[in-house]
Amino acid sequence: MSARPVLDVVIPVHNEEHTLPACVRRLAGHLHATFPYPFRITVADNASTDRTWDVALGLAAAMPEVSAVHLDRKGRGRALKAVWSASDAPILAYMDVDLSTDLDALWPLVAPLMSGHSDVAIGSRLARGARVVRGAKREVVSRAYNLILRAALGSRFSDAQCGFKAIRADVAAELLPLVEDPTWFFDTELLVLAERSGLRIHEVPVDWFDDPDSRVAIVQTALDDLRGVRRVRRGLRSGRLPVEDIRARIGRRPHEQQLAGRLVGQLWRFGGIGLASTVLHLGLFALLRPGLPSAQVANVLALFVATVFNTAANRRWTFGLRDRRRAGLQQAQGLLVFGITLVMTSAALGLLHVLAPGAGTGVQTLTIAVANMLSTAVRFAAMRWWIFRTPARPATAPATPASPPPSAPDPSNPAVPEPETTEMVRSVGQGGAAVGETLARQA
């Protein structure tokens, strides 16, 4: 096709000489019938040792909407990263060569990206409304893996590994340089980075039928994925992955703050953590008081431990901060609030000593509880508007015109440079407007 494609669908393949022709022809027929804009199907052969590359070249020669690229090293993630980085289409997608996902889900997948409503779109076999036919083993492994992602990385998307995804090109230009995995964990890493960067992920329930000829090594892939989870978790916690910088440029809101940003939700979480902190404080006070010379010493120690716990828990759960940046400073600010709380509770104990010099441990504990309730409002206000206040987003500079896009891949010169040496020429931050301009040119 001579016109610039709106959609580039990549099919990564390795030793698929028998499956590839039917897949490409079926996908092309579906797009011709349902997709009203120019498109491209790119076959990304990654280190096949059979006739897959010859088959791909034959399809590209016979079908103007098909192109083929070859990579010398194996890896689905490597192939996607290379082809997506070089594509000139504003919407990028990929699907597995077995077409396990019903193609009727393709238009619902890309439409929210074309409109600018969403940044990434994924097919989900675990979303409500999906219809899936597969063995019990794969079902258990898939659900267990997504539970691990929720527990370890706080992910909110329902299905990381379904081979049916799409992304806006400007978003891909931001995220792809950060994605390190060249194999099956590529999908998960991309989605976690997108979510942590405050991008909107659209999920499409799909009809999915398991491929009985699948050659994925489940055990080895699972182990590699777990290592990837650990690496990404460390990168996010250390601040090595600059998701906050990406959010400032093109993000909507960080996914934690989508959950924690509203005042009512913050109050509920703060109240729950405060209740746990109060129980910890009072329990430690009651435990330490008999062995210490005074109630004030027991109160200081118990309140210190409870405050460190309270600050860390509110940082993580109430205000949605998960990396380690500014964590030390925020703990120091929390200890300053601790000092204010200490003054309030100590003053309450002092007043009790004046009014009832012989009060027992029970009355002293009750007095501290009342003082803690009064100091809760001060603690919440300090955390929300001082300690964990979200910095104002800097003003966004006017978007500069996009550089001329690279030409479409040429079947006669199929080599695609590795992502590390591919120059990113797309402008960032134009989102759905770039797609709209492309569609307007096609009208």
N, C-alpha and C positions, 0 to 999 in steps of 0.2 A: 504494500500500500504506500502511495506517495505522500499522503497527508500525515502529519504528525499524529501518532496514536494518542488517544486519551487514556487507554488502558494497556498495560504490558503484563501479560500473564506468563510467568516463568514456570516451566516444568523441569525440575532438576532430575536427571536420570543417571543411573549407573548400571550398565549391562542390562538394558531394556530393549534390545533390538526387536523382540517379538511383540511387546506390548505397546511400544511408542506409536506406530502408525495409526492404529485404531483410536488411541487416546487423542492424538492431535486432530484427526479428522472429526471426531465426535465433538471436541471442544470448539473447533472452528465452525462447525455447523450450528452449534448452539448459539455462539456469539453472533453469527450472521442473522439468526432468526430472532434474537432477543435484545441485542445490544445495538443501539442506533448510532453509535459513534465509531470512529476509526479505532482499531485495536491491533495489537501485535501478540503473537504467541512465540515465546522464545524458549527453545529447547536448550537447556544447559547441561551438556554432557560433562560429567566430572570423572575423568580417568577411566572410562569404560575400556574393557579389554576384549569385548566382542565387536559386532558390527554396528553398535548403536550410533557411532558418529557418522558412518556412511549413510545409515537410515535417516538421521537428522538432516544431513546435507541434501539428500534426495527430497525430503519433505519441503525444505526451504526453497529448493529450486522449482518445485512443482506448485507451491502455494505462496502467493505474494504476501500473505499476512503472517507467514512463518519465517522466523530467523533461527539460526543455530550458532551456538558458541561452544567452545571447548576449553576445559581446564585440565591441566596435567596432573593435578592432585585431587584426590577424592574428598568428598565432604559436601553434604547438602547445604549446610550453612555457608561454606566457602563459596559455593556456586551462586547462592542467592545474593550474598553480599557483593560479589563481583558484578553480576548482571544488573542488579538494582542500582548499584553505584554508577553504572555507565548508561542507564536508560534515560531517554528523553521524555518519557511519558509522565504526566502528573500523578497518575494512579498506578501503583505497582501491586501485583498480586502473585500468588503462587499456589499451585495445587499438586498433589502427588500424582504420579503417572498412572496409578491404578484407578483413578477417578472413583475412589470409594465414597466420596461425598457427592450427593445428587447435585447436578449442575443447576437445578432450579434455584439453588441458594446463592448463585453467583451475583445476580443483580441486586438482591437485598444486601449482599456483602459490600459491594462497591458504591452503591447509591449514597449512603451517609458520608462517604469520603468525598464524593463529587460535589455534594451540596455544601461541604464545609462543616457539617454537623459533628463529625467525628474525625479522629486522627488515625486510628488503627481499627481494623475490623477483623474479627476472627470467627470461624465456624466453631460451634461448640456441640459436642456429643453429650454433654452433661447438663446443658441448659434445659429448662422446662420447655416442652414441646418438641424436643429432639427425638428422633426415632432411630435406634441403633440396633444393628444385628451383629453381634460378635461373641466370641467365646468368653466363658467366665474368667479365665486367667487374665486376659487382656483387660476386662472390665475392672477386676480387682486392682491390677497394677496401675491402671489409669486413675482410678479414684484415689488410691493411696498416694500416688505421686502429687496429685493436686492438693491433697490434705497437707502433705509435707511443705508444699509451696506456701500454703496459707500460714502454717505454723512458723516456718523459718524466715520467710520473706514478707509476710503480711499481704500476700497477693489477694486480689478480689475477683479476678477473672476466673471463669469456671473450668476452662479446658485449655491447657498450654500447648498440647502436642498434636492437635488436629491439623492435618496437612492441608489447610484451606484458609489462607489469610490474605489481607490486603493492607496497604499503608499508603499515605500520601507521600509524594516524592520529597517535599520539603522536610517532612518529619524524618524520613529515612536518611536524608543527608545529615541530620543532626545525630541520629542514634547509631547508625551503622558503624562509624568509627570507634564507638565504645564497645561494640559487641565483639568478644574475643573467640567464642567457641565456633569452630568450623564444621561441626557435625550436627547431631540431633538436638543438643541443648540450645542451639541458635534461637529457636522460637521462644523458649522460656526467657532467655536473657533479654531478647528484644522487648518482650511484653513487660517484664519487670521494670526495665529502664523507662519504657513509655509510661507506665503507671506511676512510677516515682517522679517522673518529670511533669506530672500534672496533665498528661494528655488523655483524651477521652477514647476509651476502647469500646467499640460497638460489638455486641455478640449476636450471632445468628444461629438459632437452633437448626441443626442440619439432619437430613436423613443420611445415614451412614451405614455402609455394609462392609464388613471385614473382608480383606483380601486374603484368601487362604494361601496364596503364594508369597505372602510377605516374608522377606528375608531379614527383617530387623532382629538383631540379637538382643532379646529383651533384657537378660541379666546384665550383660556388658553395658548396654545403653543406660540401664537404671543406675549402675555404679558411676558411669561417667556423668550422668545428670546430678547425682548427689554431690559429686566433687564440684560440679558447676555451681550448685546452690551454695555450697560453702564459700567458693571464690567470690560470687556476687554479693553474698551477705557481708563478707569482710570488706569488699570494695565500697559498699554503701555505708557501712558503719565508720570506716576510716575517712570517708569523704573523697576517696580516690576517684570515684565515679561522679562527675560534676552534674548531677541531676538538677540541683537547685539553679545552676546557671542556665541549663536548658529550659527549665520552667520559666525563668525570668524572660527568656527570649520568645518562646512560642507556646508555653504551657497555659493551661486554664487555671487549675488549682492543684496543689499536691493531693494525692488520693487520700492521705491521712486526714488532711484538713477538710476534705469533702465529708468525712465522717465526723470530724471533731470541731468544725468551724462554728457551728451554730451554738448559741449561748445555752439553749436548753439542754442540748446533748452534752456540752461541757459541764454544766452543773450536775447532771446525773452522774457522769464519770468522776467528777471531782468529789461529789458526795460519797460515792462508793469507796473511793480511795481514802477519803478523809475518815470514813467509818473504820476502815481497816487500820489506818494510822492511829486513830484514837484507841482502838482495842490494843494495838501493839504498845502504845505509850502507857496506857493504864496498866496493862499486864506487866510490863517491865518495871513500872513504878511500884506496883504491889509486890513484885518479886524482889526488887532491890532494897526497898525501904527498911525491912527488918535488919539487914546486915550493914547499913550505913549510918553514920552518926546523925544525919539530919534528913528531913524530908526534902529540903532544897537540893541537896546533892543527888538524891535519888531522882528528883524531877529533872535536873539538868541532864543527867545521863540518859534517862528514858526518852526525854524530848529530843535529844540530839539524834539518837538512833532512829526514832520515828520520823524526824524531819528529813534525814537523808533518804529514807525509804519513800516518803511522801513526794519529795522533789523528783526523784527518779521515776516513780510510777506516774505522776502527773505529766512529766515530760513525754513519756512514752505513750500513754493511753489517752490522756485528756487533751493534750495539745499536739499530738501526732508527730513528735520529733524523734527520729530513729537513728540518725547518724551521730557521730561523736563531736561534731563541731560545736564549740561554745558550751559543751557539757560541763567542763570544769568551772567556767565562769557562772553558769546557771546554778550549779551547786553552791558556789560561794554566795550568790544572791539569795538562794534559798536559806542559807545559814544566817544571812542578815535578817530575813523574815523570821527565822528561828529565834534570833535575839529579841525581836519585837514580841513574839509569842511568849518567850521566856519572861520578859518583863511583865506581861499581862498575867501569866499564871503565878509568877512569883509574888506579884502584888496581891493577887487573890489569896495566896497562902499567908502572906503577911497580914492582910486584913483579918483573915480567920484567926491567926494567932492573937491578934489584939482583941477580937470579939469573943473568942472561945479558946483560951490558952490550953486547955486540957483535951482538945478534940483528938479523937483517935484516927487511925489510918483510914477507916471507911469514910469519915466525914471529910478528911483531907482529899481523898480520891474523888469524892463527889464535887468538892470545890474546884479541883483542877478540871474536872469534866465540864463544869459550867463555864469556866474561863476559856477552855478550848473551843466551846461552841461559839463564844463571842469573838474569838480570834479567827474563826474559820472565814468569815467574810473578809477580813483583812488579808488573809493568806490567798484567797481566790483572786481578789482584786489585784494583788501584787503579781501573781503569776500570769494572769490574763493580760494585764496592761503594762507589765514591766519585764518580768523574767522571760516569758515565752512569747512576747509580742512579735508578730510577724512583721519583718521590715517592709516598709513601703516599696512596691515594685518601681524601679526606675522608669522614667518616661521612655517609651519606645521611639527610636529614631524613625523618621519616615523611610518606608521601604524603598530600596534602590531598585532600578530596573534589573530584571533578571538577565544574566549573561546568556548569549546564544546557546541553546541546548546542543549537545553533541548529536551527530548524525546517527541514524538508526544503525544497528549492527549489520555488517555486510557479510553475507554467507561466504563470499569468496575470501574474506579476511577475518576468520572467526575468532581469533584469539582475543580474549578479554583480559586486560591487565589485572593483576591482583589488586585488591582494595587498597593496600598500603601505598600503591603508586598511582592510584586513580585520582585525578584532580577533581575536587568537588566544585562545580561551576554553577550550581543552582543557588538562587537567592533564598534566604530563609525568612519565614514569618508571614508569607503571603497566603498560605493556607488555601481555603476554598476559592479565593479570588483568582489564583493562578489557574485552577481548573476551569472556573467560569470563563476566563479569557480564552482558554483553549477551545471550549465548547462554542464560544461566540464566533471564533474564527472558522469553525466547522459549519456554522449555520448558513 
